[in-house]
Amino acid sequence: MEYNLSQKNDNQKKQYESIIEQNNKKYFKLAEEIKNIRAGKEGTAQDRQFAILELQIQQEEIERDTVTKEQAIADLYVREMEENLTQRRINKEISAQEFSNEIHNIREYRSMISINSNIEDYDIESTILQMKLRLEHMKKSMGKVPKEQADKNIAEMEQTLSDNEEYRQDEVNELAKQNFEYKRRNLYYQRNSGEISTDELKQKLEELEQTKGKIPTKKEFEEMLNDLSEKHLEQPQQSQEYEREVSNRDGINYSHYWEQNKNQDINEWHDNCVYHHIQDFDNKTFEYGLHAPSDTTAHYVEYVGERLGEEYARGAKGEKAELARQFAMLEVQGRMGDFLDLYNSEETSGYDNPKLLLQLEKVSGLNIEELEDTIGLDTSALHQDIYVATYEIEEWDETLQRNIMKPIKEYYTRNEDGFDIIGTGTEYETTFVIDGMSIDVDTEQVLQGDSLEKVTQREMGDRLIKNGIEDSLKSGKVTEVAQLTDMSFLKDFREQCGIPETWDLNGRTFIVSTMNEKGEEDFDIIIRNDGAGDTEYEHLMGINATDKSGREMYTTNGRRIPGGAEELDKTQTLKEFMTKSGHRYTITRNAEGKLGFNEIFRENENIIQGQHIDAYTYSTDDLVSAYENAGINQEDLNKAYEALNRTKAEREQTQNQTKTNNLEGR
């Protein structure tokens, strides 16, 4: 929320935000542990599954606490509303009738969000209980607890689940009742204040009666909050620069967070990973690991690395393909090999956390003045093509007194037998083995030649996802993929599509563009299904395409213009969809070529407006090349990809139109 709080409430908010930040770090750390266990080979498959389930329960408990703190922050704003409204009444700025109605609205809203929070808490608790039930059944089958004790624990948890469902339904009934009364009272207030006539009141009451028994949707809660906030909270002074709004409904703008991390300098230390973990990597390496030789870690890693390299090299040619294969080998070694060696008494590498490979680059040699000036030292190995691998690794920093991500580099030459390492370096010191001698130099002295070719982890992860989608959908070349990242929205979205509660769309839902052999572009909303080592993508059930597309559209983009109104982007709908519940959505593309997903909330003849849903686009590189290779003429290109060809004048016109539309929409 971009509104001012009193000093007392703001201090409390900062405390909650600090806890949320710590929770997020704990959550992602557990996620890393889970990935390492999945990649490992220690113990039986059942042992690993048991360990993973224990960690996932911890994640759910952390998420539960985070949701509680986020709700507490929201309550601070409601408290601020009450205080501001009361002060306005004391100052005689509003009438007694207006004060009475508004204080009722605030308190009723506060009561409803409290009940809704209880419902969500029951849902989370039930999820945790279901996971604990699975764990208890595993304990029983593995003999970790006596059968009698396990049966007793299972019975108690099943009873708690049943009770939770009953209590939850009571809360749902109460929320539906309060929602009805809230809307009914406001209709009478509108009639009494002259906003609507008696006949309009009668008609609206009849319409309201048809919704009796329904609880507010997330969107309705947001509309209530926005209405109350605009009336009773003050916005901070905004600069003339556009400000990015936290667009994600669960409080974390993942797309912006991931984009920031991606753009960090890989040669500098940083707080957060540049490496972007994707589930497809874990699924693929787990699948390969099922067939890998297990006599030594080296053989295991070599097999998995070769198979992954085949995926990374698909569609690449020449040096690019070779770099992709070597990247896979080094990535698997860094993430698995060194970590797994800790459990092998005969061969220990010394790393206690994985090296995350960010980039592999071919350069035209190295220039190291200290080595060149060493008399009698043969430095010819440095004057051929050198392959530079850049990693990041988490390490404790004595100066900062906390863990940070630090860069590590490895230098390779290539011969007939493969790649040979000749140097390793940290941000301060690099060790080379040259002419049979090991020599340490300052890292700042290591100067790289011209870059000839490179591959990055982002590029390889992007290719892995696109390959998987192409293999599953078989609808042509995948040109672009964007992941829907708003967790709160995805929960609503699941309900709108009529998908069972046991399905979790978070981390699995994407929008994609594809192009067939004729150069025809299509768009879809898909979900990733993770099986035992298998990954399949399919169209998300419960939402289907309509016969409309290509309509002019204004959509929010997560930024606000001076004055507080949301900035709108002018674009066109690429493909429109409707869920089982009747909610309408459209896929669009912005000025940077990134796919967007928007909920249509207003329509006027051929012009529509939409609310953007937070989404992270992996890459647009394939999109550009696909248009070029398809030979699409300029007229079709401009129509399908209008946003990329928007001029500065059109951009300014859009911003002016934004202000007009915002005024008309109020």
ABEGO torsion letter per residue (X at the ends): XBBBBBAAAAAAAAAAAAAAAAAAAAAAAAAAAAAAAAABABEBAAAAAAAAAAAAAAAAAAAAAAAAAAAAAAAAAAAAAAAAAAAAAAAGABBAAAAAAAAAAAAAAAAAAAAAAAAAAAAAAAAAAAAAAAAAAAAAAAGABBAAAAAAAAAAAAAAAAAAAAAAAAAAAAAAAAAAAAAAAAAAAAAAAGABBAAAAAAAAAAAAAABGBBBBAAAAAAAAAAAAAAABBBBBBBABBBBBBABAAGBBAAAAAAAAAABBAABBBABBABBBBAAAAAAAAAAAAABBAABAAAAAAAAAAAAAAAAABGBBEAAAAAAAAAAAAAAAAAAAAAAAAABAABBAGBABBBBBABBBBBBEBBBAAAAABBGBBAAAAABBBBBBBBBBBBBBAAAGBBBBBBBBBBBBBBAAEBBBABBBBAABBBBBBGGBBBBBBAAABBBBBBABBBBAAAAAAAAAAAAAAAAAGAEBBABBBBBABAAAAAAAAAAAGBBAABBABGABBBBBBBBAAGBBBBBBBBBBBBBGBBBBBBBBGBBBBABBGBBBBBBAGBBBBGGBBBBBBBBBABBBBBAAGBBBBBBBBAAGBBBBBBBABBBEABBBBBBBBBBBABAAAAAAAAAAAGBBAAAAAAAAAAAABBAAAAAAAAAAAAAAAAAAX
